[in-house]
Amino acid sequence: MTPLQDAGAVIGLVFVLVGALGFLPGITTGIGSLEIAGSGSEAMLFGIFQVSVLLNLLHIGIGAIGMLMSWFLRGAIWFLTVGGIAYLALGVYGLLVPDGHVADFVPLNLADDILHLASGVVMLVLMLTLPRHPTPHSSGEHILGPS
């Protein structure tokens, strides 16, 4: 495994966890108003991020795909690149599409938009900066050499 693959797997795991948490009462407030899709859902992950069944399932699916893709270096590169661009696009979409518009099929508030933009930037920065070859730490070797 390379640091790039590790990062892809961790990002994927975070997405899976965030999606799953969006279904848990207590962690998601207003769970009774959780809608399948649309901007009318009043369910809020951590009381901050507006969620729906569709958005939670998208996060779980994208995260699972990212973890699987990250088993391979090219898969991690693709996940972090395409995922980063997609999350940037989702952030811009959330900022540009007004509430109630026909294209407003995902519940997003300003906190969601900022988080999606930040996620996209982080994914792209990781893809561009992390090593694409095993390091002593990522390959399971001891830093001080074999024992």
C-alpha positions in Angstrom: 0.0 0.0 0.0 1.1 3.5 -0.7 0.2 6.7 1.3 -2.0 7.7 -1.6 -4.0 4.4 -1.3 -4.1 4.8 2.5 -5.6 8.3 2.1 -8.2 7.0 -0.4 -9.2 4.2 1.9 -9.5 6.6 4.9 -11.5 9.2 2.9 -13.8 6.4 1.7 -14.3 5.1 5.3 -15.1 8.6 6.5 -17.8 8.9 3.8 -19.3 5.5 4.8 -19.4 6.6 8.4 -20.9 10.0 7.7 -23.6 8.3 5.5 -24.4 5.8 8.2 -24.5 8.4 11.0 -27.1 10.3 8.9 -29.6 7.5 9.7 -28.9 7.4 13.5 -31.4 9.2 15.8 -29.6 11.5 18.3 -26.6 12.0 16.0 -29.1 13.2 13.3 -31.7 15.6 14.7 -35.1 15.7 13.3 -34.8 12.1 12.1 -38.6 11.9 11.8 -38.5 14.4 9.0 -35.8 12.5 7.0 -37.1 12.4 3.5 -36.0 10.1 0.6 -34.9 13.0 -1.6 -35.7 16.7 -2.2 -34.8 19.8 -0.3 -37.6 19.5 2.2 -35.8 17.2 4.6 -35.3 18.8 8.0 -33.0 16.0 9.3 -29.7 17.5 10.4 -26.5 15.4 10.9 -24.9 16.7 14.1 -27.6 19.4 14.1 -25.6 21.2 11.3 -25.7 19.3 8.0 -29.0 18.8 6.2 -29.4 15.2 5.0 -31.8 12.9 3.2 -31.9 9.1 2.6 -30.5 9.8 -0.9 -27.6 11.9 0.3 -26.8 9.3 3.1 -26.9 6.4 0.6 -24.7 8.4 -1.9 -22.1 9.0 0.8 -22.1 5.3 1.8 -21.9 4.2 -1.8 -19.2 6.6 -2.8 -17.2 5.7 0.4 -17.5 2.0 -0.2 -16.4 2.4 -3.9 -13.5 4.6 -2.8 -12.3 2.0 -0.2 -12.5 -0.8 -2.8 -10.8 1.3 -5.5 -8.0 2.2 -3.1 -6.8 -1.4 -3.0 -5.1 -0.4 -6.3 -3.0 2.6 -6.9 -4.8 3.6 -10.1 -8.1 3.1 -8.3 -7.0 5.5 -5.5 -5.9 8.1 -8.0 -9.2 7.8 -9.9 -11.2 7.9 -6.6 -9.5 11.0 -5.3 -9.5 12.8 -8.6 -13.0 12.1 -9.8 -14.4 12.2 -6.2 -12.7 15.5 -5.6 -14.1 17.0 -8.7 -17.5 15.6 -8.0 -17.5 17.0 -4.4 -16.4 20.4 -5.8 -19.2 20.3 -8.3 -21.7 19.3 -5.5 -20.5 22.3 -3.4 -20.9 24.7 -6.4 -24.3 23.1 -7.2 -25.5 23.7 -3.6 -24.4 27.3 -3.7 -26.0 28.0 -7.1 -29.3 26.1 -7.1 -32.0 27.9 -5.1 -34.2 26.1 -2.6 -37.3 24.8 -4.2 -35.9 24.9 -7.8 -36.8 21.9 -10.0 -33.1 21.0 -10.0 -33.0 21.0 -6.1 -33.2 17.3 -5.5 -30.6 17.0 -2.7 -31.0 18.8 0.6 -28.0 21.0 1.1 -27.5 24.0 3.3 -24.5 26.3 3.5 -22.6 24.1 5.9 -23.1 21.2 3.5 -21.8 23.3 0.6 -18.7 24.4 2.5 -18.0 20.9 3.6 -18.4 19.5 0.1 -16.1 22.2 -1.3 -13.5 21.5 1.4 -13.8 17.7 0.8 -13.2 18.2 -2.9 -10.1 20.3 -2.3 -8.7 17.9 0.3 -9.2 14.9 -2.0 -7.5 16.7 -4.9 -4.6 18.0 -2.8 -4.0 14.5 -1.4 -4.0 13.0 -4.9 -1.5 15.6 -6.1 0.9 15.5 -3.1 1.0 12.1 -1.5 3.6 9.5 -2.6 2.6 6.9 -5.1 5.1 4.4 -3.9 5.3 2.4 -0.7 7.2 4.1 2.2 8.7 2.2 5.1 5.7 3.2 7.2 3.0 2.3 4.6 4.7 -1.0 3.7 4.5 -2.2 7.3 8.3 -2.1 7.9 9.6 -0.7 11.1 11.0 2.8 10.7 14.3 1.7 12.3 14.6 -1.3 10.0 13.7 -4.9 10.4 13.5 -6.4 13.9 
